[in-house]
Structures are given as C-alpha cells and as structure tokens.
Amino acid sequence: PYTSLDLMAISDLAIHFKSSAILQILATKVPNITVLFPFLDQVLAKMPQFYTPGLTHMVSEHDFIQQFPRQKISDFPLDKTHRDQIVSQYLGGLNKGSNQRIVNRIMTLHQS
C-alpha cells in the first residue's frame, strides 16, 4: 500500500479539511484546497500559520460544491517563498538526507 505522502507526491491537487495533513501537502509542493467545516474551527485556531493565502485556498463546503467544477488547477497556486519558509521552520527543510543523518548520529554515539 502507498502512504499518503506517496499519493500526494504524484497528485496535481489536494483537497482536504483543516488537519495536520497540511504539513504533508506543503512538503510535497502540491497545490491544495482546504474545505472549511465550522465544527473544525478549533483546528484552524491551533495552526493558523498553515492556513494562509499562498499556502492553501480556503473555501466553505457550499462554495466548494458550487465553484470547483468550473475551476482549474492553475486557480490554486502555491507561494513558493512562503511555502519554503514554513517547510524550513516547521519541518526542518526537506533535504532528504535524514537517513544519512541518522547513520551519522548512531556512528557518533557508538564511537563515544
């Protein structure tokens, strides 16, 4: 089975509701839409920095149903600079060297 990251990495657009999935979506550089449901407002209040213009496009469930059929993926661009800043700040960057860092840390601990 594929992980959600594998699926997002090959996606053209992610449609989600307010959750920590926004971090995975930003990590994979996928344009996205956050469908707003009033009962999930506490999530937005806890993570407002991820739900800003340029990182996601927020829309109510009613507007999503009405507007989405007429929209194109190009209607949902990501702000690369803002996205890179958030990824660096909250995910420590994505240089894909995590395996090597783990091996280096184990070797350092082993030698001491």
N, CA, C and O of each residue as an XYZ file, in Angstrom:
448
protein
N       0.826     -1.211      0.000
C       0.000      0.000      0.000
C       0.862      1.262      0.000
O       1.961      1.286      0.553
N       0.351      2.272     -0.612
C       1.049      3.544     -0.681
C       0.736      4.386      0.548
O      -0.351      4.299      1.120
N       1.703      5.199      0.939
C       1.456      6.120      2.041
C       0.787      7.372      1.486
O       0.773      7.600      0.277
N       0.242      8.166      2.374
C      -0.386      9.412      1.924
C       0.635     10.325      1.260
O       0.295     11.046      0.322
N       1.885     10.306      1.732
C       2.928     11.124      1.095
C       3.193     10.662     -0.325
O       3.375     11.488     -1.220
N       3.219      9.339     -0.551
C       3.417      8.815     -1.900
C       2.307      9.295     -2.831
O       2.561      9.705     -3.964
N       1.090      9.236     -2.339
C      -0.054      9.649     -3.159
C      -0.046     11.145     -3.420
O      -0.335     11.580     -4.534
N       0.279     11.933     -2.416
C       0.316     13.385     -2.613
C       1.429     13.788     -3.573
O       1.273     14.725     -4.356
N       2.538     13.087     -3.511
C       3.681     13.440     -4.349
C       3.358     13.317     -5.840
O       3.983     13.988     -6.661
N       2.399     12.476     -6.193
C       2.043     12.317     -7.608
C       0.729     13.012     -7.954
O       0.226     12.882     -9.070
N       0.181     13.743     -6.998
C      -1.094     14.425     -7.212
C      -0.893     15.810     -7.821
O       0.141     16.451     -7.634
N      -1.897     16.242     -8.544
C      -1.900     17.592     -9.096
C      -2.560     18.584     -8.147
O      -2.289     19.783     -8.207
N      -3.426     18.082     -7.274
C      -4.177     18.930     -6.366
C      -4.628     18.089     -5.172
O      -5.045     16.942     -5.331
N      -4.540     18.667     -3.986
C      -5.031     18.001     -2.779
C      -6.248     18.764     -2.265
O      -6.244     19.993     -2.196
N      -7.273     18.026     -1.911
C      -8.478     18.612     -1.331
C      -8.603     18.007      0.061
O      -8.646     16.787      0.218
N      -8.661     18.870      1.066
C      -8.641     18.381      2.435
C      -9.447     19.318      3.315
O      -9.920     20.365      2.872
N      -9.593     18.924      4.558
C     -10.200     19.801      5.550
C      -9.109     20.161      6.533
O      -7.990     19.658      6.428
N      -9.407     21.004      7.464
C      -8.395     21.509      8.395
C      -7.840     20.363      9.243
O      -8.536     19.801     10.089
N      -6.572     20.032      8.997
C      -5.920     18.983      9.775
C      -4.415     19.121      9.605
O      -3.936     19.983      8.867
N      -3.689     18.274     10.287
C      -2.230     18.306     10.150
C      -1.778     17.792      8.784
O      -0.586     17.841      8.483
N      -2.678     17.310      7.969
C      -2.323     16.891      6.608
C      -1.725     18.042      5.812
O      -1.002     17.814      4.842
N      -2.016     19.271      6.210
C      -1.463     20.429      5.504
C       0.062     20.371      5.482
O       0.672     20.815      4.509
N       0.689     19.840      6.522
C       2.150     19.732      6.545
C       2.648     18.770      5.472
O       3.635     19.056      4.795
N       1.986     17.653      5.312
C       2.373     16.707      4.265
C       2.148     17.307      2.887
O       2.958     17.132      1.976
N       1.053     18.004      2.752
C       0.746     18.627      1.466
C       1.796     19.675      1.116
O       2.272     19.721     -0.019
N       2.155     20.507      2.070
C       3.188     21.522      1.815
C       4.536     20.872      1.535
O       5.305     21.372      0.714
N       4.829     19.775      2.202
C       6.097     19.077      1.981
C       6.204     18.566      0.552
O       7.298     18.525     -0.012
N       5.084     18.177     -0.036
C       5.107     17.630     -1.389
C       4.861     18.675     -2.474
O       4.812     18.344     -3.659
N       4.704     19.946     -2.067
C       4.546     21.064     -3.002
C       3.293     20.961     -3.877
O       3.290     21.412     -5.022
N       2.244     20.373     -3.336
C       1.021     20.183     -4.092
C       0.056     21.343     -3.819
O      -0.226     21.649     -2.661
N      -0.447     21.981     -4.865
C      -1.482     22.986     -4.651
C      -2.653     22.329     -3.922
O      -2.900     21.135     -4.092
N      -3.368     23.102     -3.118
C      -4.403     22.467     -2.319
C      -5.549     23.396     -1.987
O      -5.441     24.620     -2.052
N      -6.651     22.761     -1.627
C      -7.859     23.452     -1.207
C      -8.219     22.928      0.177
O      -8.282     21.719      0.402
N      -8.454     23.858      1.102
C      -8.951     23.490      2.422
C     -10.450     23.771      2.433
O     -10.881     24.920      2.330
N     -11.230     22.709      2.559
C     -12.677     22.868      2.659
C     -12.996     23.135      4.127
O     -12.658     22.344      5.008
N     -13.651     24.265      4.367
C     -13.931     24.693      5.732
C     -15.252     24.120      6.237
O     -16.296     24.254      5.600
N     -15.174     23.492      7.377
C     -16.355     22.989      8.074
C     -16.367     23.669      9.437
O     -15.375     23.595     10.161
N     -17.453     24.323      9.803
C     -17.488     25.073     11.065
C     -17.097     24.258     12.291
O     -16.485     24.798     13.213
N     -17.433     22.980     12.324
C     -17.115     22.180     13.503
C     -15.620     21.897     13.643
O     -15.197     21.331     14.651
N     -14.824     22.275     12.663
C     -13.368     22.078     12.735
C     -12.620     23.378     12.998
O     -11.400     23.422     12.842
N     -13.309     24.419     13.386
C     -12.666     25.715     13.610
C     -11.560     25.674     14.651
O     -10.621     26.466     14.574
N     -11.646     24.773     15.626
C     -10.600     24.695     16.650
C      -9.263     24.279     16.040
O      -8.215     24.648     16.569
N      -9.271     23.529     14.953
C      -8.018     23.141     14.286
C      -7.356     24.371     13.692
O      -6.151     24.566     13.848
N      -8.132     25.196     13.015
C      -7.593     26.420     12.414
C      -7.031     27.337     13.490
O      -6.001     27.980     13.290
N      -7.700     27.395     14.616
C      -7.232     28.259     15.706
C      -5.893     27.782     16.257
O      -5.108     28.595     16.744
N      -5.619     26.491     16.192
C      -4.365     25.942     16.724
C      -3.212     26.033     15.728
O      -2.050     26.030     16.135
N      -3.506     26.114     14.447
C      -2.457     26.108     13.427
C      -2.692     27.187     12.366
O      -2.669     26.878     11.174
N      -2.914     28.435     12.763
C      -3.268     29.454     11.769
C      -2.168     29.740     10.750
O      -2.465     30.155      9.630
N      -0.917     29.528     11.113
C       0.187     29.841     10.207
C       0.168     28.988      8.937
O       0.740     29.382      7.920
N      -0.483     27.825      8.987
C      -0.531     26.949      7.816
C      -1.706     27.247      6.902
O      -1.743     26.788      5.761
N      -2.663     28.012      7.401
C      -3.875     28.285      6.639
C      -3.909     29.747      6.232
O      -4.770     30.509      6.670
N      -2.966     30.123      5.392
C      -2.859     31.493      4.926
C      -2.806     31.504      3.403
O      -2.419     30.509      2.790
N      -3.190     32.615      2.790
C      -3.112     32.704      1.331
C      -1.690     32.395      0.855
O      -0.705     32.827      1.454
N      -1.618     31.654     -0.214
C      -0.329     31.246     -0.756
C       0.064     29.847     -0.334
O       0.852     29.187     -1.011
N      -0.483     29.389      0.789
C      -0.220     28.014      1.234
C      -1.403     27.108      0.932
O      -1.229     25.937      0.594
N      -2.597     27.654      1.054
C      -3.804     26.894      0.755
C      -4.897     27.859      0.320
O      -4.811     29.064      0.557
N      -5.895     27.328     -0.303
C      -7.047     28.121     -0.722
C      -8.236     27.621      0.088
O      -8.682     26.486     -0.084
N      -8.740     28.467      0.963
C      -9.821     28.060      1.855
C     -11.168     28.413      1.247
O     -11.355     29.488      0.677
N     -12.099     27.478      1.383
C     -13.428     27.670      0.823
C     -14.434     26.896      1.674
O     -14.131     25.815      2.179
N     -15.617     27.453      1.823
C     -16.672     26.752      2.572
C     -17.124     25.537      1.769
O     -16.918     25.467      0.557
N     -17.738     24.590      2.455
C     -18.201     23.393      1.741
C     -19.242     23.757      0.676
O     -19.266     23.151     -0.395
N     -20.088     24.727      0.958
C     -21.098     25.158     -0.017
C     -20.439     25.761     -1.253
O     -20.778     25.398     -2.379
N     -19.497     26.681     -1.045
C     -18.814     27.309     -2.179
C     -17.977     26.305     -2.960
O     -17.875     26.394     -4.183
N     -17.386     25.360     -2.260
C     -16.604     24.333     -2.953
C     -17.486     23.567     -3.938
O     -17.109     23.371     -5.094
N     -18.643     23.142     -3.483
C     -19.556     22.382     -4.344
C     -20.002     23.216     -5.533
O     -20.145     22.696     -6.640
N     -20.222     24.497     -5.315
C     -20.689     25.372     -6.385
C     -19.577     25.755     -7.369
O     -19.815     25.807     -8.576
N     -18.371     26.022     -6.867
C     -17.310     26.601     -7.696
C     -16.341     25.579     -8.302
O     -15.871     25.763     -9.425
N     -16.050     24.529     -7.583
C     -14.976     23.628     -8.004
C     -15.160     23.061     -9.416
O     -14.175     22.969    -10.150
N     -16.361     22.680     -9.827
C     -16.491     22.106    -11.176
C     -16.038     23.036    -12.300
O     -15.732     22.568    -13.396
N     -15.990     24.343    -12.047
C     -15.601     25.310    -13.080
C     -14.164     25.801    -12.936
O     -13.722     26.653    -13.707
N     -13.436     25.277    -11.966
C     -12.082     25.771    -11.719
C     -11.023     24.848    -12.313
O     -11.273     23.682    -12.618
N      -9.823     25.423    -12.463
C      -8.669     24.680    -12.974
C      -7.607     24.615    -11.886
O      -7.631     25.406    -10.943
N      -6.691     23.691    -12.013
C      -5.613     23.552    -11.033
C      -4.810     24.847    -10.945
O      -4.329     25.207     -9.870
N      -4.667     25.533    -12.049
C      -3.913     26.789    -12.047
C      -4.580     27.879    -11.196
O      -3.960     28.903    -10.908
N      -5.825     27.665    -10.799
C      -6.515     28.611     -9.922
C      -6.039     28.505     -8.473
O      -6.459     29.290     -7.623
N      -5.166     27.538     -8.189
C      -4.734     27.277     -6.816
C      -3.205     27.257     -6.685
O      -2.633     26.256     -6.254
N      -2.548     28.358     -7.053
C      -1.076     28.361     -6.996
C      -0.553     28.408     -5.554
O      -1.213     28.914     -4.646
N       0.639     27.872     -5.382
C       1.355     27.974     -4.105
C       2.335     29.129     -4.182
O       2.921     29.381     -5.235
N       2.515     29.822     -3.087
C       3.538     30.856     -2.980
C       4.824     30.145     -2.556
O       4.980     29.788     -1.388
N       5.737     29.940     -3.494
C       6.947     29.153     -3.239
C       7.764     29.700     -2.072
O       8.231     28.928     -1.234
N       7.940     30.990     -2.006
C       8.738     31.590     -0.939
C       8.104     31.340      0.430
O       8.784     30.942      1.375
N       6.809     31.575      0.523
C       6.093     31.355      1.786
C       6.110     29.875      2.153
O       6.337     29.528      3.312
N       5.874     29.009      1.185
C       5.887     27.573      1.412
C       7.262     27.111      1.895
O       7.353     26.350      2.859
N       8.314     27.557      1.246
C       9.669     27.163      1.650
C       9.983     27.629      3.069
O      10.637     26.916      3.830
N       9.519     28.817      3.419
C       9.738     29.345      4.768
C       9.040     28.469      5.813
O       9.638     28.124      6.832
N       7.799     28.116      5.566
C       7.040     27.275      6.502
C       7.654     25.888      6.602
O       7.785     25.354      7.703
N       8.030     25.299      5.485
C       8.638     23.966      5.497
C       9.948     23.982      6.269
O      10.214     23.081      7.065
N      10.758     24.993      6.040
C      12.023     25.107      6.760
C      11.796     25.285      8.255
O      12.476     24.661      9.071
N      10.848     26.129      8.607
C      10.589     26.435     10.013
C       9.982     25.253     10.769
O      10.380     24.976     11.900
N       9.018     24.550     10.153
C       8.276     23.527     10.879
C       8.700     22.093     10.556
O       8.450     21.184     11.348
N       9.327     21.887      9.423
C       9.755     20.538      9.064
C      11.268     20.422      8.978
O      11.794     19.358      8.649
N      11.967     21.501      9.271
C      13.425     21.467      9.236
C      13.998     21.346      7.842
O      15.119     20.868      7.668
N      13.250     21.767      6.861
C      13.709     21.628      5.483
C      13.486     20.205      5.024
O      13.170     19.325      5.825
N      13.647     19.987      3.757
C      13.426     18.650      3.196
C      14.581     18.277      2.276
O      14.400     18.086      1.074
N      15.750     18.180      2.852
C      16.904     17.886      2.009
C      17.071     16.401      1.748
O      18.021     15.996      1.078
N      16.169     15.587      2.262
C      16.134     14.143      2.027
C      17.386     13.449      2.521
O      17.687     12.345      2.066
N      18.122     14.053      3.434
C      19.314     13.426      3.981
C      19.071     12.819      5.352
O      20.022     12.578      6.096
N      17.820     12.570      5.696
C      17.517     12.089      7.045
C      18.159     10.741      7.333
O      18.629     10.516      8.448
N      18.191      9.847      6.368
C      18.812      8.536      6.605
C      20.289      8.690      6.945
O      20.791      8.049      7.870
N      20.973      9.530      6.205
C      22.392      9.728      6.465
C      22.612     10.395      7.813
O      23.556     10.047      8.523
N      21.762     11.343      8.181
C      21.887     11.987      9.491
C      21.707     10.971     10.621
O      22.405     11.036     11.632
N      20.789     10.050     10.452
C      20.569      9.014     11.477
C      21.798      8.125     11.587
O      22.256      7.838     12.693
N      22.334      7.688     10.460
C      23.535      6.852     10.475
C      24.695      7.606     11.121
O      25.416      7.041     11.945
N      24.880      8.861     10.760
C      25.958      9.657     11.345
C      25.795      9.775     12.852
O      26.770      9.659     13.595
N      24.573     10.004     13.303
C      24.333     10.136     14.746
C      24.611      8.822     15.462
O      25.201      8.824     16.542
N      24.200      7.709     14.886
C      24.486      6.392     15.501
C      25.993      6.145     15.571
O      26.504      5.653     16.577
N      26.689      6.489     14.503
C      28.146      6.291     14.484
C      28.821      7.166     15.546
O      29.753      6.726     16.219
N      28.348      8.396     15.690
C      28.907      9.286     16.697
C      28.667      8.737     18.098
O      29.574      8.741     18.930
N      27.477      8.276     18.360
C      27.153      7.702     19.665
C      27.956      6.432     19.922
O      28.394      6.189     21.046
N      28.145      5.637     18.899
C      28.883      4.383     19.028
C      30.368      4.640     19.341
O      30.998      3.891     20.088
N      30.896      5.690     18.765
C      32.328      5.991     18.960
C      32.613      6.652     20.302
O      33.763      6.682     20.741
N      31.599      7.177     20.949
C      31.854      7.859     22.220
C      31.689      6.954     23.419
O      31.872      7.394     24.554
